[in-house]
């Protein structure tokens, strides 16, 4: 006859997944293991982050088989968390007895939600918001807004800043594909805080990466863009190296800013300039490999067609730009239309019903990054302005972008109002492409009056007596440039769309785009090699860098002009790692 306590153990084990013989006298003490496989549509997911809520230091990433096997604390209602890239994740409850094994089987990740909040603080960018029990941290922007991509469930947040008392927000809900907002929080000053001369600071950053990202480049192909296209091509390695280091499954396509219109007809024997070529125009993906056999001031582009190059990935990356052959789809040439309509081309390129040649580009669960490189502003949709106006020509785009002409007039000589399709419509279009709108960014390498404050860039007019007409004030001039086209016009519409989508904004007036591409890649993918501090270190030689609690002494440098720690190529912190930078700074 079985003894009663043995019968009790037998009944209990039958109710616990994976329960075996237990050495613990109390079942919910100690640790066990939990295993399973992360899948998307039944297929295994490589490089997904897996951890148990409250035990982030024991996290791991899945291999090509999607399997995980991690140590977890015994207990009822444990929460397994899985994240893949920024777009997919899950939370799964499980019970685990001490020294037992919970087999969770296949776990399907689905669209995450976005958790947003606002910190009311004098210097919000010096604060930190963390998700309790996870490795996720965020720093509010200058507007105090912070956000996280999180699987469905309830989460607890901690808001903190040096010299202030931490505040908690508990049981904040996120839902798949939805954006949730927390209440605005203020941090009370800590009455016990004091600072003499200097104080220790620790800034933490959650490294992004992994998952899917679709990238669309809008490259201006008007007559002044030779040097800028060269700069983009020769610096693109900085961009693509981040994609490789971040274990990202990426796709890249290129379109020009040209749209067919009255002023922009297709090229023929009679029309060879300011015209539309046979591919890569009107939102169609570029599939010609361009090469400039001439110079910046006297270009001579030749093209080789290759339809396999219309979408670039890691297997045909040389299609985008081959530094040995000095050719690629990014070199779109300079015979294009002078009425640059990058936003219309973007919308057409990403509208499958309009442009079926591009139909298999967008992936439902991928980030979407759009990047424009142009030395002029956007001219809206075809029909927004009258083309070919004598004495005005392409300047009509600026009159319409500003809403008023140089003499205070609100319509052109044909009676058409100076207005363009609102930028907010393009933001709504981009956001509508994703279940989680925050997965979309629009970044711009364009004409800026002040790179440190793009919002100051504006359209201004002056009278050009030599041409007997009004002209647009240059936004900037490229240093050391001695050619004909060394200037860029103010890109007010591109700047606005980048601001609406939290994209990067960089000046086009520079000879080398390497640093710009490095920053844009971080914004576009969440994976970074550059980490900018919010305070200036008192002694840069005393900066300490930690990745997942391990001090890193090599593979990074201090850039004082950007107040940033920059990791060398191949030394970037891996996806999902927690980066800590410790230093001393002067008291405020």
N, C-alpha and C positions, 0 to 999 in steps of 0.2 A: 504494500500500500504506500502511495506517495505521501510524503509529509506535506502539510499545508503550505509551508513557505516555498517549497519547490514548485508546487502548483501555481502559486502567485507569480513566481518568476516566469514560468512558462506562459501564463496568460499575458503578462506584461510584454514579454519579448514578441509575442505574436502581434502586438499592436504597434511596435516600433520598427520602422524600415531599417533593415540591415542589422538588427540587433542580434548579437551573439552572446557568448558567455561573458559576463561582466565581472571585473575584479573589484569594482566599487561597491561598497555596501549601500551607498546612496546613488541611485541611477543617474541623476542629473549633475554629477560632479566630474571634473577632469576634462579631458579632450578626447575627441574621436576624429574620424576622417569623413569627408564628404566628396563624392565623385559624381561625374556626369559628363555631358557633352553639350556644348553650345552650338546651336544650328540656326540657319536662316533658310526658310523654305525646305527644311529637311537636310540641308547640306552643312557640313562642319564649317565653323568660323575660326580662321587663323587670327592670332594676336588679339583676342578678346580679353579684357581684364576681368578677373573673377576674385571676389573676396567675400568674407562674411561680415555683415554690418557689425561694427564695433571691434573688428580685428583686421584693420587695413594693412597692418605690417606683415600679415601672412598672405598677402595677395600674390597672384600669379597670372600669367597670360597663357592662353591656349596655344597649342601647336597646330599644324596643318590638319590634324585629326579632330580638332575642336574639343579635345578631352581636357578635363581638369581633375586634380586630386589634391585637396588642401586640408590642412589641419583646422578643426573648428572646435569651439567650446561646447561642451555638453549642455543641453537645455532644451526646453520646449519653445517652439515658435521662433527659432533662429531664422535669420534672413540672409539668403545668398543673394549677392548683387553681381550682375554681369553688365559690362559696358563694351560696346564695339564702336570705335571711333566716337563721333559725337552724336550719331543719329539713332542707334539701336541699343536696347538694354532690357533688363528684367530684374524683378525681385521675386524670389521664390522662398516660401516658408518651408522649414523642415524641423523635425525633432531629432535629437541625437543624444544617445546615452553615452556615458563615459566609456572610452576604449571601444566604442562601437563604430560601425561603418554605415553611413547613409548613402544609398545609391539613388540618385535623382534622375538618371536616364537622360533622354534628349530634352533640352530646354530651348524653346524657340524665343529668340529675342525679337522685340517689336519696337516700334517708334517710341522714342523717349518723349518726355514733356520738357517744357522750359519753365524754370522757376526764377522769377524776377522780383527784385525788391529795390528799395531806395533807402539810403542812409542819409539822414539829415545831420551833417557834420561840417565844421568849418573847413576841413581839408579831407574830404572823403577818400581821395586816392591814397591817403596814408593809412587807411583802415584795412582790415581784413575780415572777410566773411568765410566761414568754414562750415561744411556739412558734417555734423557730428557723426563719428564712427566710420568716416570715409577718408580717403586721401585728397578730397576735393576742396580747393580753396579758390577764392575769387577776390579781386581788388576792385572796389567801385571806381567808376570813372569820375571825372571832375564834376559831373552832374549828380554823383551819388548813386547811380544805378549800377547794380550788379546782377549777374545771372548765372544759372547752372543748367546743363543738360542732364536730366535725371530720369530714371525709369519711374513708372507709376508707383505711387505709394506715399506714405507719410514720412517727412524728414524733419530733423531738428537742426537749427542753424545757430551759430555763435558769431556775434559781431564784436570786434575788438579793435582797439587803437591805443597806442602808447599814451599814457597819462589819463586814460578814461576807464570807466568800469564796464566790463563785458556785459553784453545783453544777449538774451536767448529768445528765439522764436521757435516754438514747439509745434509739432504735428501739422506741418505745412504740406498740403496735398499737391501732388503732381499727377496729371493724367496724360496718357499716351496721345501725342499729337497736339496737345493743348498747351497754352501759356498761362501759368498761374502767377498771381501777384500777391506778395505779402504786404503787410502794413508798413508804413514808413516808420523807421526807428531812429531815435536819437540816443547818443551815448552820454551819460552824465560824467562830469569830470571826477577823477579819483582824488579825494581830499588828502590822501596819504602820498600822492605822487610828488616827487621833487627831482630836479635835474640840476647838476652842477657841472658846468663846462661842456661835457659830452655825455652821451648815453648810448647804451647798446641797442642795436636794432636787429631784428630778424625779419626778413621779407621772404614769404613762401609763395611758390608758384606751382600750379598743377600743369605738368606737361601734357600736351595733347598728342594727336597722331593716331595712326591706324584707321581702319575703316575705308570708306570710299569718298572720293572727291572728283567732281567733274569741273573742268576749268575751261572757260571761254575767254580767249583774248580778242579784244576789239582793237585792231591796229589801223591807225589813220594812214591812208595811202595817197594823200594829196601831195602836191609838188614840193612841199617844204620838209618832208619827213625822212630824207635819206640818212642823215646823221643819227636821228633818233631811232630808226629801225636798226642801224648798225649797233648802237649802244644797247638796245634791247637784246639783240641776238647774242652779242658777246658776253652779256652778263646773265643770260638765262640759266647758266649752269648753277648759279647761286640758288635759283628758284627750284630747279629740278633736283638738286642735291638734297634739299629739305624733304622733298617728296619721297626720295629713296630712303633717307635716314629715318623718316617717320613711319616706315612700313605702310605707306599709303597705296591703295589701289586707285590709280589716277587715270583720267582721260583728259586730253588737251585738244581743243579745236581752235581754229583761227578764222575770224571773219574780218572784213574791212569795214570802214565807216561809210562806205558808199551804198546808196539806194538809187535805183533807176528812177529818173524823173525827167521833166522837160529840160532842165539844165544839165542833166547827167544821162545822156543817151548811151546805148551800147557802142563800143568801138567798131569802126569799119575803116575802109580805105581812105575815107575823107576825114573821119574824126579819129584822131589818135591821142588826144590829150583830154584830160578832165572827162573821161568816159569810163564805161563799165566793162571790165574784162569778162572772159567767158566763165570764170569760176571765182569763188571767194567773194562775190559781190551780192548785194541785196540779201544779206543774211545767209548765203550759201557757204558752207565750209570750204576754206581754201584747200585745194589739193594740187597746187603748183609749187614746186620748189624753186624759189627765186634766188638769183645770184647777181650781184652787181659787179660787172666787169669794168666799170668805170670808176669815177671818184665821187666824193660827196658833192662837189660842185658841178660835176659833169657825169651823172650816172648813166649806166648802160646795163639795164636789167635783161637777163635772159631767164627763161623758165623751162622746167621739165615737169610735165604732168605725171602724177602718180596717184590714182584714186585710193590706193592703200594708205596714203598719208593724210587723208582727210580727218581722221581721228588718231591721235598719237597716244601711245602708252609706253611702258618701260621696254617693250619689245621692239619698238620702232622709233625710239626717242630721237634718233638722228634726223628723222623727217622734220622735226620742229626746227632744229638748226644743227648742222654738221660743221663743227669748227675747222675740220681739215679741208672739206670741200668748200666751206664758206657759203653754204646755201641752205635753204629750208623754207618751210611754209610761212615762217614769221617775216621773211623778206618779201612783203607784198607789193613792193614797187611804189612808184610815185606818179603814176598816170591817172590816179583816181579822181573822183568828183571833188569839187571845191565846196560843195554844200555837204559838210560832214554830218552824217546822221547816225552816230554810233548807237544811240539808244533805240532808234527804230530798227537798225540792223540787229541789235541784240534781241529785241522782241521777236523779230521775224525768224532769226536763227533758232530760237528756242520754242517756237510755235510749230509743233509737229504738223498740224493740219495745213499750215502755210508752206513749210519747207520740208518735204518728205525726205530730201537728201540727207537731212540731219536727224532722221527720226529715231535712231537707236542710240543717241548720245546720252540723254538724261537717264539716270537711274534713280528709282524712287527713294532709295535709302541713302543716297550720297549727298554730301555737302555740295553746294554749287557756288563756285567762285567766278565772278566776271571781272575782268581787268581791262581797262581801256588805256591805250597809250596814244595820246593825241596832243598836238600843239595848238589846237583850236577848240572852240566850244561846240556843243551839240546844237543841231539845227532842227530838232523835232521831227515830226512825221512829214512825209511827202504831202504837199498841199498846205502846210502851215504857213509858208511864205511864198511870195511871188518871186520866181527865179528870172534872172537875166535883166533886172532893172538897170537901165543906163545910169552910170555914176554911183551906183550902190552895190550891185552885184552881190558877192558873198557877205558883205557887211550887213545885209538885211537880216541875217541869222542873229547877229548881235543886237540889232534894234528890237527884234521880236523877243529875244531872250531877256532883254532888260525891260521890255514893254513900252519903251519910248525911244524915239529917234533923237539925233543930236540937236535938233532945234525944238525939242519939246513936242513933236508931233506923235500921235498915237496910231497912225495908219500910214501905209505906203502910198506912193503916187497913184496906184491902181485902186485905192480905197480899201485895201485889205488891212485888217487890224494887226498891230504888232503884238502877237502872242503866239506861243508855242504850246504843244501838248504838255500839260503840267508834269513835272518830274515825279510827283507823287504817284501818278498812274503807272510809271515804270516800276516804282518800288512795290506797288500793289501787285503788279504782274509777276515780279520775281518772287515775292512772298507766297503768291498763290500756287507756285510750282511745287511747294513742299508742304507736307503735313505739319512740319515744324518750321515756321517762317524764318526763325533765327538761324537756320542752317544755310541761309543765302547771304553772301556778301558781294558788294560791288566796290572795287578799288580803282583808283585813278592815278595815272602818271601823266600829269597835265600842267598847264601854265598856272603858277601860283605867284601872287604878289609877295606873300610872306609864308614860306614853308612851315614856320612854327605856328602860324595861325591862318589856315586856309580860308576861314570865314571872312577875312578882310579882303579877299579877292573880289573885285567888282569890275563892271564894264564902264569904261570912261571914254569920252570922245575928244578928239582934237582936230583942228582944221589943218589939212596938208595943202599948203599953197602950191607946191610943185605939181600935185595931181589935181588941184582944184576941187577937192572933195574932203569930206570928213573921214577920219580914220579911227581905228581902235587903239587905245593906249596899250602898249605891250605889258603883259603881266611880269615877264622876266626875260633875261638875256643869259644865254649859256656862257659861263666864264671860259676864257681862253679860246672861244670859238671865233674863227676869222672868216668863215664862209658867208654866203649870201643869207642863209636862213638860220640865224643864231637866236631868234626870239620866239616867244610863245605868247599866244593871246590868252586872256582870262577865261578859265573853263568853269563858269559859275554853275552850269547845270550838272556837269559830271561831279563837281564837288558836293552839290546838294544831295545827289543820289548816294554817294559814298557815305555821307553823314547819316542819311536815313537808314542805311543798312549796316552801319558800324564797320564800314570798310576802311582800308588804308588810303591816305592821300599823300602823294609824293610829287615833288617838282620834276618836270621834264627838262628843266634848264640845268642839266649836269651832263658831263661827258661820260660818266660811268654809272650805270643803273644797278650795280651789284648790291649796294646797301639797300636801295629801294626794293629790289626783288627779294632780298632776305626778309625785310619787314613785311612785305605783302604776302609772302608765302606763309609767314606765321599767322597773320590775320586770316588768310584763306583756309588754312588747314588746322589751326590750333597747335601746330608743332613748331617749336621755336629753338633757335640757337642764341638769340639775343634776349636778355632779361634786363629791363630798365628799372633802376631803383628810384624810389620816390624822394629820397634824401641824398645829399652829397656826403660821401664818406669823409671823415676827418683825416684819415690816412689810408689811401688805397692799398698800401702794402700790407695792411692788416685785414683785408677782406678775406673771409673764409667762405668756401662754397661746399655745400653738401648735396648729394643726390641720394635720395632714399636713406638718409641718416649716415651715409658714408662720405667722409671728407674727400674732396677731389682737389688735387694739387697741380695737376697738369691738364693741358687741353683746353684752357680758357684764358682769356685776356681781359684786361680792364680798358674800356674806351671812355676816357674822361669827357670828351666832347658830347657823348650821348649818355653819360652817367650810367653806363651799362656794363654788365658782365656778358661777354660774347664767347661762346664755345667754338672751338675750331671745328672745321669740317671733320666728320667721323667721330667727334667727341660729344656730340649733342646728347643731352639726357634722353634715355629711351622713352617711348610712349608710356603714358600713365605714371611716370615717376614724379616724385615730389622734390622740388628744388628749393633749397634754403640758402639764402645769402645773408651772412652775418657780418656786421661792421659797426663801427662807432661813428656817430654824427654829432655835430654841435647841437646844443639845446636850442629850442625855438625861443 
